[in-house]
Amino acid sequence: QSMAIMGGGAVAAACMLCALGTIFASCGLASMLGHVPSFPQVSMCGMYAPERYVFTLGMNISAILLAILLLINHNRKFLMNDDNSWGLYSKFSAGVQLGVGLASTVCLALMGTIPVSEFPIPHVLFAAFFFALLIVFQVWNSTERICARSRTFSSLSMQEQNRSIMNETWMVAWMIVTAVSFVTWQSTGNSIVQYVAISGVMLYFSPYILELREVSLDVVTNSEEDEEVRTRLLEGGDRIAERGRRDRAPKASVAIAVVTMLVIVLALFVLIFQVGLNPPPTPHYKGPARQQV
């Protein structure tokens, strides 16, 4: 049995608000205290107290919410397809896709935890891999969504067709904006472009606020009432077979996702230790003396 504990739409909204709110609050506080110049790089807003505490906490909460959102969306994809459809939407492909997304959330949490002023190389690599991995996930996810929708598009009402077109266009547009901004930011170091990349990577998920409003994160329960309802709906062997179909694919694909995530994160740590933990670079900004907090 299962019990809904968190709605997918609420998670999507909370993730966007938390991420963008964290950047606004930490950078605003850092600017107000004179710790950074106007329009600073986001990483600079996590160097000094007290804004570093806001930055670290907010980024870690955002990473957790994003991971939950990816898991809810993954589970919905499986539930929307019957057992025979897994020839196209394979457990392996679904697991690897989810693993790439989850690896990006780990990078986001580590980026928010490790200050750029103390460990610049790991911080920058985690930030870069957060964007790179999430862009890969977005391309994969959007391609999958468009292909799936094309198979049922003609059966939709006019209103559903228009809504589908708007959602996919919106997501692809922000995916492109994120990718272009990320590449531009990496080549120029422009902080404004960095803000655009961050906004784009979050706004990509905004259609899920409505799409997942009736989809929840579930936990296992022992409700006798639920068991009775399911027993009436499914008899004997059919009930057992149905439960097996529902259980096997998600568990297998999530296991593949965990392995994929661990491989990516471990590979990134190997890269970091090969590059080395260089001392902090000489800061280019010399603002007023930082007050002790």
Secondary structure by P-SEA (a helix, b strand, c coil): cccccccaaaaaaaaaaaaaaaaaaaaaaaaaaccccccccccccccccaaaaaaaaaaaaaaaaaaaaaaaaaaaaaaaccccccccccaaaaaaaaaaaaaaaaaaaaaaaccccccaaaaaaaaaaaaaaaaaaaaaaaaaaaaaaaaccccccaaaaaaaaaaaaaaaaaaaaaaaaaaaaaacccaaaaaaaaaaaaacccccccccccccbbbbbbcaaaaaaaaaaccaaaaaaaaaaaccaaaaaaaaaaaaaaaaaaaaaaaaaaacccccccccccccccccc
